[in-house]
Amino acid sequence: MTDINSVAVIGLGYIGLPTAAILATNGISVVGVDVNQRTVDAVNRGEVPFVEPDLGVHVAGAVSQGNLRATTETPASQAYIVAVPTPFLSDRSADLSYIEAAARGIAPQLAGGELIILESTSPPRATRHLADYILGLRPDLSLDGSNGGPVIHFAHCPERVLPGRVMIELVTNDRIVGGITSEAAQLAKDLYAVFCQGEILLTDDVTAEMAKLVENSYRDVNIAFANELSVISDKLGIDVWELIRLANHHPRVNILQPGPGVGGHCIAVDPWFIVAAAPGESRLIRTAREVNDAKPEWVVEKVREAALAYGKEPKIAALGLAFKANIDDLRESPAIGIAAELAEGLPGAQLLVAEPHVESLPRALEGRDNVVLTDTADAIAQADVVVVLVDHDEFKGVDPETLADKAIIDTRGIWRDIAFDAATAAAKA
């Protein structure tokens, strides 16, 4: 049982808003803080500004009950959860400016005894950087009372949820909680126990930060293996999905699925934090990132080869822009880079983009005369070449007859048999 009754969640994005909503629906008084006024207004209306199953019900219910509201100003609170972006800079080190901005909002509100949790995926020692930054702004406060000032508690609790299943996995997944002090770790554990039914594992803050990075780097390395297999298989004329299916029948083999690259706010970013922290020792992790970062260019070349076979003004249907299936999250999506390069690198080509989960083109594609956002059926009907970049359920239900005369580059393996037939047809065209 926690003694914390009020929580301010800083950042109402894909992690912050679900966390705020789940706390609020479990009786905690929650104030969500965001720099985007439209996000604040949407939450205060009980609405969700992005796609995430079941989140809308939680937000609407919490707002109607008076347990959740949103604002652009950081309030006084017993606890703060910081869930702001941590992108990487040009040198692949972490950009901590969003964390520092959150700290500047929190610092004036502190009186002593508050718990501050960094939930943003962060490089090692980012939680200590947050603590040092706040204590630098408030030298009257302390981590341990050694200067005679009131104590502030700092912890790190990385999110471990899958987009599309966030509201389920927030409750059921195990959590790692790392405190700068053991008291901070216990306070954070008690708060998360309000809604978390999984095991809550206690450690120190740096180990908790590293655990999240290791989890995503493990997946990145395995995806890189699958992506490299797809390139090798293409060269050898092998169906990579059949190859992986057969290999995975070995009791100790579990190869992941290849794709057009790796996207999202975690797997495409987090490994670089480890590389930046220990560049000489992280050779495998670096190589995996390079393999996955190179895959989009390989896809572009496959599409370019197919498009050029249709003459000077081919029409290309690009199916999907999100970084994974059945969501609207475009962060770090390799599909966007592929689409942009095709639009720019194929003079005379028209790009017909189908992304059923967004209503407008992202910035990288907007304003281009040769790029149109349309529905799936129209994109396919007009196209000479169809490239599958995301395995949305809508794409899986496409009538095979509509693809009969198309060249298909299927990076997700949803039309494997169709793709082989269509490639043969395109070669004969």
N, C-alpha and C positions, 0 to 999 in steps of 0.2 A: 504494500500500500504506500502510495506516495503522499507526501505532505504538500506537494506542489499543486496549486489550484489554478494558476494562470501561466500561460505560455505564449510567447511571441515567436512566430515563425517568420524568419527573414528570407524572403524569396518564395514566390507562389508559383513556381514552375512545376515540372513533371514530378518532382519529389516533394517539394515544399507544400504544395496544396494538398496532395493526398495525406501527408503527415499531419497537417493542420486539421483536416477533416476527420481523420480517424481519432485524433485526440479529442476533438470537440464532440464527436458522437459518443465518446466514452466519459462525458461529463466534465472535461477540462474546459475552462474559459480560455479561448484562443483568439489572439489577434494576429492576422496575417499581414505582413508588410511587404510591399512591392513598389518598385519605382515606376511601374507602368500603370497609369491611371485607369486605362481600359480594363486591365486585369482586376484592379481593386473594385471598380464599378460592377464588373461581371460577378465577382464573388459576393458582393453585398446584395446583388439581386438573386443570389442562390444559384448562379449559373457557372459553368465550367468553360474556360476559354480554349480548351484543347480536348482531343479525343482520348478518353480513358474509361473503359467499361466500369460501371457501378459508381464511379466517382461523383457523378451528378447527383445521385440519390443521397450520398453522404453530405455533400456540400449544401444541398437544398434543405435537408433535414436539420443540419447543424445551425444554419443561418436562421431558419424559422423558429428554432428553439432558443435562439439568443446566445448560443455558445460559440459562434464564429462570426467575426466581422473582419473587414480588411481596411487598410489605411496605407498612406504613403509615409507616415511618420512613425518612428519606432517608439512604442510606449514603455512605461515602467512595467516590469513583469517579474515573477519569481524565477522564470526560466526562459532561456532564449535558444532556439534551434536555428542555426545558420545553414541555409540550403541554397546557396548562390552558385553561379557558374565558376568553374576553375579551368578555363581553356588554357592551351599552351601558347607560348610566344614563338617568335620566329626561330629562336634557338632551341625550341622544344622543351624549355623549362616552363614551370607553371606560372600563370598569371594570377597573382594573389590580390589584385587590386579590388576585386569584388568583395573578397573577405575583409579587406581593410576598410572598404566603404561601409560594410555592415557593422564593423567594429566602431566606426565613428558615430554611427547612430545609436549603438548600445551604450557606449561608455558614459554619456551624461546621465543615463537613467539609473545607474547602479548605486546602491546604498550599502551593499554588503550582504553576503549569504546567497547571492544568486548563482544559478547554474547556467553555464553557457556551453552548448553542445555544437560542435562543428560537424555537420552531416555531409557537407560537400565532399566529393571525392578529391583527395588532396595528397600532395607529395609528403614524404616523411618530414616531420617536425612542423607541419603547417599549423597544427593546433597550438603548439608552443609559440609560433609566430603570432597567432591570434591573441594568445594570452599576453605576450610581451607588448604587442601593439596597444591593447586596451590598458594595460598597466602603465605604459608609457604616457597615455593620455590621462590616466587617473593614478598618479603615484601615491595617493592617499590609500589605495587599496592594496591587497596582498594575495599571493597564492597560498601562503601558509601562516600568516599572522606575524611573521618575523619582524616586520617593521612597525608593528603595533596597530596596523590598519585592518579594517574589516576584510574578511577572506572572500574571494570570488572563486568558484569552482569551474574548472574547464575539463571537457571530455570530448572524445571523438566517437561517433557512432555512424559508420558508413552505411548507406542504403545498399540493399542487395536484391532489389526487385526487378521483375521483368516487365517492360512496357506491355500493356494489354492485360496484365495480371496483377497490377500494382495493389489494388485493394484487397486481393486475396493474400498475396505474398507478404504484405506489410504485417498481417496478422499471423500467418503460419510459418514464415521463415525464421530460422535461428538468427540472432543478432550478435554482433561483436561490439562491445562497449569498452573503450580504453580511456582511462582517466589520467590526467597529469598527476593526480593524487588518488589514493585508494578511496578516499571519501567521495571525490568527484565521480569516480566510476560507479560507486554504489548508488549515489543519488540519481545518476543517469539511468542505471538499471531499473530503479524503482519507478521512474517516469515511463520508460518504455514498457514496463510490465503492465501498465494500465490497459494496453491493447495487444501486446505481443504474446502469442500463445506458444511460440517456439522457445528454444533454450536461449537464454541471454548469457553470453560468455564474457567474462571480465578479463581485461589485460591492461597494459599501459597504452598511452595514446599513440606512440610511434609504431608499436606493433599493430595496433588496430588500423592505422593508416596504411601500413605496408600490406596487411592482410587483404584489404580491398584491391590494391594494385596487383597483388599476386593472383587473386582470383580471376581478374580480367586478363592478365598477361597469360595465364594458363590457357584460357580460351583462345586468345589471340594466336598463340603458338600452334594450337591444334587447328584453328581455321587456316593458318598459313600453310600447314601441311596439306590440308584438303585443297586449298587454292593452287598450291604447286602441283598436286596430283592432277588437277583439272587441266593445267597447261600441258603437262607431260602426256596425259591421256589424249588430248586433242591432237598432239603431234603424232601419236601412235595409232590414231583412229579407234580409240577405246571410249565406250560410254562410261564416264567417270562415276556416275551414280550407280550403275550396275557394279562397277569395280568396288566401290565403297560398301555397297550392300553385301557383296560376297565376303569381303575382308572382315566386316563387322560380325560375321557368324563365328569368328574365332572368339573364344570365351574371354580373352583378355585384350581385345581390340575394340575401340569405339571411336572411329574416325568421324569427325563432324562433317557438315555439308559445305561444299564450296559455294561461292557467290561472286558478285562483281567487285568485291572489295570488302571492307569492314567499315561500318558506320556507327553512329550513336555517340552519346556523350561519355561513354565509359571505355569500351574495348578499343576504340580507335585513338583514345587519348591517354589512358592511364599507363600503358607500358612505357611511354616516353618519360613519365615521371621517375620511373625506376632507372631508365637509361641516364637521365640527367643526374640522378643521385649517385650512381656508380657506373660511369661510362666505360671504364676499362674492364669491368667485370660482367657486364650484361650483354654479352655478344649474341647469345641465342635470342634473347628478347628483342634486341635491335634488328637482327636479321628477319625475324618473324614480322615485325612492323614493316620492314622494307618490302618483303614479299607481298604483304597485303596492300600496301600503298601502291605497288606496281600493277596490281591486278586490273584496276580501271583502265589503264592505258592499253592493256592486252585486249580488253573487251572492245575498246574504241577501234582498235585495228581490225578485229573480227567484223565489226559492223561496217567499217569503211570498205573492206574487201567485198563484202556482200553488196553494199550500196553501189559501188562503182560498176558492178556487173549489170546494173540496171540503167546505165547511161548517166548523162550530165545532171539531171534533175530528179534524183530519187526521192521518194517519200518514205520516211522512217518513223515507225511507231515506237515510242519509248514507253514501256509499261511500268509505271511505278517510280516514285521519287523518294518515298520514305526510306529510312534506314533498315526497317524490318516490316514484316507483313502486318496488315490490318490496323495500322496506326497512322497518325498524321505527323509524327515526329521526323523532321528533316535534318536534325543535327548531325553534322559530319557524314551525311549520306553520300556514298560513292556514286549513287545514281545521278545526283545533281551534277557532279563534275563530269561524268560521262556524257550526259545530255548537253551540257554547255560546250564541251569539246567537239561533239558531233555537229552542233549548230554552227560553231565557228570554223571548224576545220574541213567542212565539206561544202564548198561553194556551190550554190544552186540547189542544195538539198533542203527539203522541208521537214521539220521535226514536229510530229504529232504526239504530244505528251498526254498520257492518260494516268491520272492519279486521283482515284475516287475519294480520297480522304482530305483533299484540300480544295479550296475554291479559287485560288489564284496562284500564279507561278511564283516561285521564290526569286529573290533579287538576282541571282546569277543567270536567270533565264528571261526575266521580264524585259520588255522593250526591244526584243529581237523580232524583226519582221518575219523571220523564217521559223519561229517557234509558236505553236498554238496549243493551248490547253483544251482538251476535248474529252469526250467519253470514250470508253474502251471500244465499243462497237464501231464508232466512227473512225477512230485511229486505225484500227485493223483494216476496215473496209478500204480506206484510202491508201494504205501503205504498200510499198514494194518489199520493205524489210521490217520485220518485227523483232524488237529486242526486249526480252523479259528481264527487268532489273530488280523487281520485287515480287515475291510470291503471294500477293494479295489473293484472298479467296475468290474475289470477282474474276480474276484472270484465269483461275483454274477451271471455271465453268464455261469458258469460251467454246463455241461450236467448232470442232475440228475442220468442218467443211469451209469455214471462213478463212482458214489458213492455207488452203490447198495450193495456192499459187504464190505463196510468200516465201521469202528467205527468212529463216528464224534463227536468231541467236538467243538461246535460252540459258541464262546464267544461273537459274534457280532449279532447273530440272523438272519443271512442272508439266512440260509438254515433250517429254523425252522422245517418245515414239513419233509424234507429229513432227518434231524438229528434224529428225533424220530424214523423213519422207520429203519435207519441204526443202531441205537443203539439196536433196537430189533433184527436185523439180526446178529449183533456181539454177542449178548448174546446167540444166538442159535448156533453160530459157534463152 
